C-alpha cells in the first residue's frame, strides 16, 4: 500500500502533506527530525488516504500540492474534523484562515 498523509505540527498547527509506502516509519522519521521540512516541531498524523498503486498515490499527492482549491478543501475538512473531536461535535465551528 501507498499513502498520502497530512501531519499537523504541535507548536503552530500547520499542516505538512507527504507520500510514503510505510506510514509508521515515515511518521517516526518526521518526529525524529530527519526531514528538513518538519524538523522544528513534533507532528501528529491527522489524515491519510491509501492506494494500491504508487503512481496513483504520487498523482494524488501532486494534485493536492499543486492545486490550491483541492488542498484547501482537504485542509478545511481536516480542521472541521479536529474541531469536532476537540469540542465534542454539535454544530459547525467557524474556520478561520491562517
Long-range contacts (C-beta under 8 A, 24 or more apart in sequence): 1-50, 1-51, 1-52, 2-50, 2-51, 2-52, 2-53, 2-54, 2-56, 2-57, 2-58, 3-48, 3-49, 3-50, 3-51, 3-57, 4-48, 4-49, 4-51, 4-57, 4-60, 4-61, 4-64, 5-45, 5-47, 5-48, 5-49, 6-45, 6-46, 6-47, 6-48, 6-74, 6-75, 6-78, 7-38, 7-43, 7-44, 7-45, 7-46, 8-43, 8-44, 8-46, 8-78, 8-82, 9-38, 9-40, 9-41, 9-42, 9-43, 10-41, 10-42, 10-43, 10-44, 11-40, 11-41, 11-42, 12-41, 13-98, 14-98, 15-46, 15-75, 15-78, 16-43, 17-61, 17-64, 17-65, 17-71, 18-61, 19-57, 19-58, 19-61, 21-54, 23-48, 46-78, 46-81, 46-82, 47-74, 47-78
